[in-house]
Amino acid sequence: MKIHLHKIPMMSPSDTSALERLIDSGDIDPSTIVAVIGKTEGNGGANDFTRGFATQSFQLLIATKMGVSRDAIASRICFVWSGGTEGVLSPHATIFTRIDDGGATSSNGAARLVLGVAVTRDLLPEEVGTLRQVELVAEAVRGAMLQAGISDSRDVHYVQVKGPLLTPALIADADKRGQPIVTRDANASKPYARGATALGVAVALDEVDASGVSNEAIAKRLELYSSVASTSAGGELRNCEVLLFGNSPQSTSDFSIRHGVLTDIIDANTVRDLIGDAPRGAVAAIFAKADASPDGRIRGWRTTMLTDADINYERHARAALGAVIGSVTSDPAIFVSGGTEHQCAPGKMPIAAIIRH
């Protein structure tokens, strides 16, 4: 397996020009694209249309280049968008390609980047944020591990899952059928949806015992968590899309991945430690989660992130962490997503870096 990636700028959610140039130049064969992860300049909330707009735009471009339908692209490529490019964060997309090289291994035996992709079936509204979502995601994560050729969960360094949240239409559908849902507030469904998918990762990777997970635990018992999960929820999806990244000697990729745990959103030391001895320009991509501390304080000092009535705390957190990471890497094209329910211990946040060798 050979995984390659290209990080491209976006001037708007519909801007696919950089990808088009890479396809036209022959740098990317569109038939090898398996995933796209990116940031759009929306608000990141339940009503953020930019994520669906970007998905549609990229699907249409790739479908045109391959001479197939948009539906065919939707079934073969996972698109994960996080809305919100507050502060210095730059709208961008990272395109992942995968080539089957006949089971070749790295020349020096070093473990290199592998990627497994899996999707769940569409979730019913009453399943969003529940134990059933945990189970479906866990099954998909195991499938992604198998596809990536990883048998030891310690070789997994980042699992990105994007799934649905409860939109007004889905809430109305559940009401019509007399089905209970976790909340009637679309934005308030995000912690349940993100938490359920993160617990699905934790169960699949044996970070959490499945017997200890229940509906009552989701978004509440935050001592249950995964250290490598990064989960998002949006109204543009009905299923959960799982992208599992790890390292294996069965890869001939020019990249590897590593992960760490941020102690708070100004933890520049962990960012530096994660990058380590990688030379300047070798950091191909960084993925991180951002959140306010449970009490709203940073190293003992009070902040207004949790009490600001004008700006949602996730937007504060994304802006702050984006600035910290960008100051270390000198690159503002960073994937920083808000909300860390069951993603690392309370108050802490996952971060992963892909390094070019």
Salt bridges, closest charged atoms under 4 A:
GLU20 OE2 - LYS65 NZ 3.25
ASP24 OD1 - LYS65 NZ 2.84
GLU86 OE2 - ARG315 NE 2.63
GLU86 OE2 - ARG318 NH2 2.79
GLU126 OE1 - ARG177 NH2 2.77
GLU127 OE2 - ARG121 NH2 2.85
GLU135 OE1 - ARG132 NH1 3.10
ASP152 OD2 - ARG154 NH2 2.75
ASP173 OD2 - ARG177 NH2 3.00
ASP175 OD2 - ARG184 NH2 2.55
GLU223 OE2 - ARG221 NE 2.74
GLU236 OE1 - ARG51 NE 3.23
GLU236 OE2 - LYS162 NZ 2.83
ASP264 OD2 - ARG299 NE 2.74
ASP308 OD2 - HIS316 NE2 3.00
GLU314 OE1 - LYS190 NZ 3.43
GLU314 OE2 - ARG194 NH1 2.99
GLU314 OE1 - ARG318 NH1 3.67
ASP331 OD2 - LYS7 NZ 2.62
GLU341 OE1 - ARG194 NE 2.80
